[in-house]
Amino acid sequence: MTRKILLGFLLGLIITGVLFLQIQSLSHYHSMEKIVYLNDSWETFLEKCKPSLMPMNSAKCVETYLDKTIVNWEGYVIRLIDNRENFARFLTHAVEILIKMDPSDSNPDIYLTFHSGEANELNLIFSRLDRGRKVRFNGTIKSFGDDGKGRHLHGIELVEGEGSVEIEEIGIGKGRYGAFRRKKLPES
């Protein structure tokens, strides 16, 4: 009997350790990333790295932009997805914002994601973001997307911009970033 309890305890400890390590590896700790800032505009980025040019410019785009942080890009909110209540999705991105840029070459142009610490700090801003609202953001480029799929950026900073535009709702369904349904965010 004592042996079974001891084995059960050890098994539980091992499972807890494995789960902890898995959670650590899945979550994005942006504050630990080395930040290299770039001042290139969205237009400059598109000239060099739009999807149709990637086969020719892939190495140059990766060298110039991947894991680098852009500053002061502006775009318009298509949708905000709050994953803080969904444990499995929360492990990778607590909040995702789909953004349309100007000029636009895909829908959405950018998937701007935030981990839980940043999401909690930005909760008041998130609660005021409606479709079409202009935002200014800084983020680290994590992927370039491809035809029809936007780029993935880890958000570092987000502020509300002045004004908004009319943006059509994009299709609801399962995709690379899960169900596209906006949830009501609690007020901070």
C-alpha positions, 0 to 999 in steps of 0.5 A, spaced: 500 500 500 505 504 501 509 502 495 503 504 491 502 511 494 509 512 493 509 510 486 503 514 485 506 520 488 512 520 484 508 519 477 504 525 479 510 529 480 513 527 473 507 528 470 506 535 473 514 536 471 512 534 464 506 539 463 510 545 466 516 544 461 511 543 456 507 550 458 514 553 458 516 551 451 509 553 448 508 560 451 511 566 448 515 570 453 516 576 449 520 580 454 526 575 454 526 576 446 532 580 444 529 586 441 532 589 434 528 595 432 527 597 424 524 603 422 522 601 415 515 603 413 509 598 411 510 600 404 518 599 404 517 592 407 511 590 402 516 592 396 521 587 399 517 582 402 510 581 399 508 574 398 509 574 390 517 576 391 518 571 397 521 566 392 526 571 389 527 575 396 526 569 401 533 569 404 534 577 404 527 578 407 529 573 413 536 576 414 533 583 414 526 582 418 525 575 421 525 576 429 526 584 428 521 589 431 518 594 427 515 600 430 509 605 429 506 601 423 498 603 423 493 598 421 485 597 422 482 592 426 479 586 423 477 582 429 480 581 436 480 574 438 481 573 446 484 566 448 484 567 455 479 563 457 481 557 452 487 554 456 489 550 450 489 557 445 492 561 451 498 557 451 500 560 445 497 567 444 492 570 449 490 575 444 490 575 437 488 581 433 487 581 425 489 587 422 488 590 415 494 595 412 494 600 407 496 598 402 493 591 403 495 585 400 492 579 404 486 579 408 488 579 414 495 582 412 497 581 419 496 577 425 498 581 431 499 576 437 500 578 445 502 573 451 498 574 457 502 579 461 502 584 455 494 582 454 492 584 461 496 590 461 492 592 454 486 590 456 482 597 457 485 598 450 482 591 447 475 593 450 475 599 446 477 596 439 472 595 434 472 593 427 475 598 423 478 602 428 485 605 427 491 602 431 499 603 431 503 598 434 510 595 434 511 588 434 516 582 432 516 579 425 515 571 426 513 569 420 512 572 413 505 568 411 504 566 404 499 568 398 492 570 402 495 569 409 498 574 413 504 575 417 505 573 424 508 579 429 508 578 436 506 585 439 510 589 444 506 595 444 499 597 441 495 604 442 489 607 439 489 611 433 485 616 430 479 614 426 476 608 423 474 605 416 469 601 414 471 593 414 467 587 412 467 581 416 472 576 414 469 569 414 467 565 420 470 558 421 476 554 423 483 556 420 490 557 422 488 561 428 482 558 430 475 560 430 474 567 428 469 570 433 470 576 437 468 575 445 466 581 449 472 583 454 471 584 461 472 592 463 479 593 467 
